[in-house]
Amino acid sequence: MKTVKLGIAGLGHVGCGLIELVERQAELRLPGKLEIVGVSARSKSRNRPVDISGYRWFDDAATLAEDPEVDVFVELVGGSDGPAKFAVEEAIKAGKHVVTANKALIAMHGQALEKLAQEKDVDLMFEAAVAGGVPVVRVLRDSLTGVTINRVSGILNGTCNYLTTEMLDTGRSYDEVLEEAQKLGYAEADPTLDVSGMDAAHKAAILASIAFTADLDFSKVSVKGVDTVELIDLVLADRLGLRIKLIAEGLLTDAGVVCRVAPLAMPVEHPLARVNGALNTVRVEGDPVGAVTLTGPGAGAGPTASAVMGDISKLFTPTARSPFGRAKHHESRQFVDAEPAERSAFFFRVKLADRPGALASLTEALAAHDVSVNKLLQESADDSDVSPVAIVTHVCSRGDIDAASARVSALEASVGAPQVIPIDAGN
Ligand SMILES: NC(=O)c1ccc[n+]([C@@H]2O[C@H](COP(=O)([O-])OP(=O)(O)OC[C@H]3O[C@@H](n4cnc5c(N)ncnc54)[C@H](OP(=O)(O)O)[C@@H]3O)[C@@H](O)[C@H]2O)c1
């Protein structure tokens, strides 16, 4: 039976989860035997849920990466640069296969690392970097090579999905739900990477690059988070038959690949609208398959470690296949900026001072930019005499709705900036 020898750098949630899995490998369906030949983290003495005293300790992840005993270097440190990147580069240069869960590293440097890995004839695998325990990278890269993909979209940040689900279910504000999520460990102490949409953007860029054989250019990814979504948006959207979710997507357009993360409204019967709580989901649309949807736990020690293990198990028979599934004869597409002329219906919410003529001034401002109203819902004024108004527009261009929004914002009756969220009809 073949033995694969692992060097594991990073002994946090995922690293310890992986060690637990390796220790009970007899229960798993692995093609051979795994042996941990060394581990590395910041602090040797830190208390951990697994006993690491039986493994060789390395103060420096890069030294472990190059160790002659190591066949596969597993990077579970995190961060787009610094020790994670350096150790991965050193591992590849030393001819080691690499498995990582590090979306930031792959989103920012994936293409350069791919080049290095191909030069050195080694595998670089990152199933756990996107949607944790949901096996989507290899499904896209390998299983769906027979599909011409036109869109890949999904809910790729469990924290954001938990926040919007919980706000709507409990009627609590963004700040209240976030604070509770931090106490329960569902959100990081510093949630910025999640709520700003950046974490989902890293994952979306990786998926788009694989789905469309595109050179991954993270500078072209447009990113908006859930931190601007208010409870009133979710409540009014719900009354209009819509759910608002943070959606990450890659689209194939005539100009190239558009990749973005932003809140999106969708009818309650849309497949993504029904994914609640901390779950992740990825929906791949293409010809001739139609749509394929994968849903499951997008984070957590166990699910993420299981995805790392899935990659490791492939390395009993290395292939040195392009990590992004590209071959020399494939034509590479480019990431491009989102189309300003793109058309859709929009969920538009504004807060108006409760005074005569306010609503008329709103509809006039919209009409001045060719934005017409499909549905309108006005809430009664609160104690401060402010009345929220939600509108579902007819289909119009992004440019027109943005111009209308600026005009509405400047109205005397308008309080605060309007909320503008595209609606995905799910066709
Ligand atoms: N957690 C999840 O659910 C999840 C899901 C998908 C992907 N991921 C990805 O998996 C990776 C690891 O995540 P995690 O949640 O396990 O992180 P974590 O719990 O914060 O653990 C990070 C580990 O890296 C070590 N480390 C930090 N800086 C280091 C340095 N300069 N040199 C060597 N080791 C260093 C830490 O050492 P000490 O323990 O000594 O402090 C710790 O063991 C990240 O790329 C993350 O994005 C995580």
The ligand as a Tripos MOL2 file, in Angstrom:
@<TRIPOS>MOLECULE
LIG
   48    52     1     0     0
SMALL
NO_CHARGES

@<TRIPOS>ATOM
      1 N1        -12.0390   27.9880    9.3170 N.am      1 LIG1
      2 C1        -12.7710   27.6510    8.2600 C.2       1 LIG1
      3 O1        -13.9420   27.2490    8.3920 O.2       1 LIG1
      4 C2        -12.1850   27.7500    6.8720 C.ar      1 LIG1
      5 C3        -12.9850   27.3850    5.7660 C.ar      1 LIG1
      6 C4        -12.4330   27.4160    4.4880 C.ar      1 LIG1
      7 C5        -11.1240   27.8180    4.3350 C.ar      1 LIG1
      8 N2        -10.3870   28.1930    5.4340 N.ar      1 LIG1
      9 C6         -9.0070   28.6360    5.2080 C.3       1 LIG1
     10 O2         -8.1370   27.7330    5.8850 O.3       1 LIG1
     11 C7         -6.9750   28.4240    6.3260 C.3       1 LIG1
     12 C8         -6.8070   28.2160    7.8300 C.3       1 LIG1
     13 O3         -7.9630   28.6930    8.4780 O.3       1 LIG1
     14 P1         -8.2300   28.4300   10.0330 P.3       1 LIG1
     15 O4         -9.6230   28.8430   10.2830 O.co2     1 LIG1
     16 O5         -7.7780   27.0710   10.4130 O.co2     1 LIG1
     17 O6         -7.2520   29.5300   10.6800 O.3       1 LIG1
     18 P2         -6.7830   29.6610   12.2060 P.3       1 LIG1
     19 O7         -7.6580   28.8520   13.0790 O.co2     1 LIG1
     20 O8         -6.6190   31.1020   12.4560 O.co2     1 LIG1
     21 O9         -5.3490   28.9680   12.1830 O.3       1 LIG1
     22 C9         -4.2560   29.5160   11.5420 C.3       1 LIG1
     23 C10        -3.0310   28.7070   11.8860 C.3       1 LIG1
     24 O10        -1.9110   29.2860   11.2120 O.3       1 LIG1
     25 C11        -0.8560   29.4630   12.1560 C.3       1 LIG1
     26 N3         -0.0680   30.6460   11.7900 N.ar      1 LIG1
     27 C12        -0.4770   31.9360   11.7850 C.ar      1 LIG1
     28 N4          0.5450   32.7260   11.4050 N.ar      1 LIG1
     29 C13         1.5900   31.9150   11.1870 C.ar      1 LIG1
     30 C14         2.9300   32.1230   10.7930 C.ar      1 LIG1
     31 N5          3.3860   33.3500   10.5790 N.pl3     1 LIG1
     32 N6          3.7310   31.0230   10.6240 N.ar      1 LIG1
     33 C15         3.2670   29.7780   10.8610 C.ar      1 LIG1
     34 N7          2.0110   29.5260   11.2560 N.ar      1 LIG1
     35 C16         1.1980   30.5830   11.4130 C.ar      1 LIG1
     36 C17        -1.5200   29.6630   13.5070 C.3       1 LIG1
     37 O11        -0.5890   29.3160   14.5110 O.3       1 LIG1
     38 P3         -0.9590   29.2880   16.0860 P.3       1 LIG1
     39 O12        -2.0210   28.2310   16.2200 O.co2     1 LIG1
     40 O13         0.2850   28.9080   16.7450 O.co2     1 LIG1
     41 O14        -1.4380   30.6760   16.4100 O.co2     1 LIG1
     42 C18        -2.7050   28.6950   13.3760 C.3       1 LIG1
     43 O15        -2.3090   27.4110   13.7750 O.3       1 LIG1
     44 C19        -7.1770   29.8770    5.8990 C.3       1 LIG1
     45 O16        -6.5770   30.1060    4.6680 O.3       1 LIG1
     46 C20        -8.6900   29.9920    5.7660 C.3       1 LIG1
     47 O17        -9.0830   31.0150    4.8540 O.3       1 LIG1
     48 C21       -10.8890   28.1580    6.6810 C.ar      1 LIG1
@<TRIPOS>BOND
     1     1     2 1
     2     2     3 2
     3     2     4 1
     4     4     5 ar
     5     4    48 ar
     6     5     6 ar
     7     6     7 ar
     8     7     8 ar
     9     8     9 1
    10     8    48 ar
    11     9    10 1
    12     9    46 1
    13    10    11 1
    14    11    12 1
    15    11    44 1
    16    12    13 1
    17    13    14 1
    18    14    15 2
    19    14    16 1
    20    14    17 1
    21    17    18 1
    22    18    19 2
    23    18    20 1
    24    18    21 1
    25    21    22 1
    26    22    23 1
    27    23    24 1
    28    23    42 1
    29    24    25 1
    30    25    26 1
    31    25    36 1
    32    26    27 ar
    33    26    35 ar
    34    27    28 ar
    35    28    29 ar
    36    29    30 ar
    37    29    35 ar
    38    30    31 1
    39    30    32 ar
    40    32    33 ar
    41    33    34 ar
    42    34    35 ar
    43    36    37 1
    44    36    42 1
    45    37    38 1
    46    38    39 2
    47    38    40 1
    48    38    41 1
    49    42    43 1
    50    44    45 1
    51    44    46 1
    52    46    47 1
@<TRIPOS>SUBSTRUCTURE
     1 LIG1         1 GROUP 0 **** ****
